[in-house]
Amino acid sequence: MRHTFSVNFLWLCLVSFTVVGQATGAKSRASEKADKKNASTAEPAPSPAGITVPSWLPPETPLHLAAPMLSDVVNTKLDVRFDWAKQYLLGTAVLTLRPHFYPQSNVVLDAKGFDIKTVQLIGEKGDKSLTYKYDKAQLSITLDRSYTRDQTYQVRIAYVAKPNELPQGGGSAAITSDKGLYFINPLGQDPKKPRQIWTQGETQASSCWFPTIDHPNQRMTQEISMTVDNQYKTLSNGLLVASRKNADGTRTDTWRQSLAAAPYLTMMAVGDFAVVSDTWRGKAVDYYVEPQYKNTAKAVFGHTPEMMEFYSKRLGIDFPWEKYAQIAVRDYVSGAMENTTATVHGSTIQATTRELLDAQYEGAESTITHELFHHWFGDLVTCESWSNLPLNESFANYSQFLWAEHKYGADQAGLVQQQELAAYLEEANDKREPLIRYHYASQEDMFDRHSYQKGGRVLHMLRKYVGDDAFFASLNHYLAKNKFTAVEISKLRTAFEETTGEDLTWFFDQWFMQRGHP
C-alpha cells in the first residue's frame, strides 16, 4: 500500500545528507500510505528528564506473533449480489478447509457484523446443517466429526453483510476505515459522483464482507460470482471465466483466481468504468477508469507493461499472476492497494490532458510501480504477521528507487533516495522503532515511515554491501524458495546467506531488529 506525507522544507534546506547518487527534493506519493497510517499512531510519552529507561524492561505494548494455524482455508467460492438502498451484500460462501496439523472437529471463522442465515456441511449424500455460535465477530462451527490434515471438507454459509452497521471509528490514518465494503453514491442522488461498489481488505477487513480466516499467513484460491445491473462493469482477482445475462436485466460475472493468495488481497469492484486494454507477454493488462478519462488512461498507466518486463528480468522471476488490472475508484480510503491481479487506486490518479502537463515521477508513476512490485513482495511471498510487514512494504518502497534508476537515471534515483530518507528522519524525531516489531498497540501502527522509507533505505545499504549481482541473485532465491508462502524475516536473511556464503546475522540484527538510522 501507499501514503502521502509532507517534508518541512526549511528543515530540509538546513540539513544535508551524503548518500551515493542522491539529490534533494520533495517526497513521493508512494509514501502516502505509510504516512497516512502513521498519523494515527499514538506517540509514546517521553521519559521524565534525566531518567533513562532500561532497554531490558518489558515493552508496554502487547506481543503480536503470527496467528496460530489450526485450520487452513484452501479455496473460497462466493456468490454475491447487492442491495444498493440498504447497502447490504447478500452472499453465499462455500469454503474448502482442512486442519493444518492437529485433528479438528471445530473451525472458527472471522465474520464481522453478518446476519447468518444457514451453515451447512456439503456432502456427497446431501448437505447437513451444522451447529454454530456467532458473536458478530467470529463464527464458531461444530463439524460433524473430527478431520485430519489429509482431509478437506466444505462448508456453505448463507449470510448478509452489513458494513455500514459495523462499529464506527476503526481504521487508521493510512486506511481511514475498516468496514471492508463500500457503496459510493448508492442511491444516485449526487449527479457529480458515479455509483460504485468496491472493497478494501488490508489489514483484516475482508471478513467484513465474506467469512474467512482473516490473517496474512492464510492462502487460498478463489472464485467470486457477482450479480449486478447489466450496465455496470465488474472486476475481481484472477480471470473473468463466465458472464451470464439474466432475465431480470442483471448479469452474473464470475472471476476465478487459480493461484493462492492471502485473504486480505481479495477484492471486487462494480461501477460504470471504461476499460482500456494493454498486454504484457500475452497477459491482459487493463486500466479501469471513469469514462471521461478513457483517452488519457494510457498516459497515466502506460508504463505498466514496461515495468512488468523490467522487474521480471531484474528479479529473474516472471510476473506470476494470471493478469494485471488497475482501477481508480471514488472516495477511496487509502492511497492504493496491491490486491492480487487487481490494484485499486484512489480516483485522483486519473488525469486530464492538461493535468498531465504537471505530472511528476513522485505522483502516479511511483505509486504504480510500488503497487506492481508488491505482486512479488507481498502477494507472491507474504509477511506471515503484521510484525513482519517490512517484508512487504520496504521492498515496495525500494521499487520506486529501482524504477527511477532504470528509467530516468542516477539523478532521479538519487532524488527519490533523498526524499525517502528525509521522510523517515522527519518521523524519527518523534519515534524510533526496529523494522521488525513484535510489540505494538495495533497492527495499523506498523504502517509508518519505518516500515516503508527506512526499510527501503536499509535494503539499499544491503545492496551496496553485498553488491548488485549478489543482491538480485539473493532476491531471486528468496522469491523462488518461498513463493506462495507466508514468511518472517529469517527467510530473507537465509536467502542472502545461502547466496553469498556469508553469515549476515550481524546485519539483520542491527538493521532489521534494532533501532537506528540507515
ABEGO torsion letter per residue (X at the ends): XBBBBBBBAAAAAABBBBBBGBBBEBBBAAAAAAAAAAAABBBBBBBBBGBBBBAABBBABBBBBBBBBABBBABBBBBBBBBAAAGBBBBBBBBBBBBAABBBABBBBBBBGBBBABBBBBBAAEBBBBBBBBAGABBBBBBABBBBAABBBBBBBBBBBBAAABBBGBEBAABABAAGBBBBGAAGABAABBBBBBBBAOABAAAAABBBBBBAABBBBBBBBBBBBAABBBBBBEBBABBBBBAAGBBBBBBBBABBBBAAABBBBBEBBBBBBBBBGGBBBBBBBBAAAAAAAAAAAAAAAAAAAAAAAAAGBBBABABBBBBBBBGBABABBABBGBBBBBAAABBBAAAAAABBAABAAAAAAAAAAAAABGAABBBABAAAAAAAAAAAAAAAAAAAAAAAEAAAAAAAAAAAAAAAAAAAAABBBBABBABBABAAAABBAAABAAAAAAAAAAAAAAEAAAAAAAAAAAAAAABGBBBBAAAAAAAAAAAAGBBAAAAAAAAAABBEBX
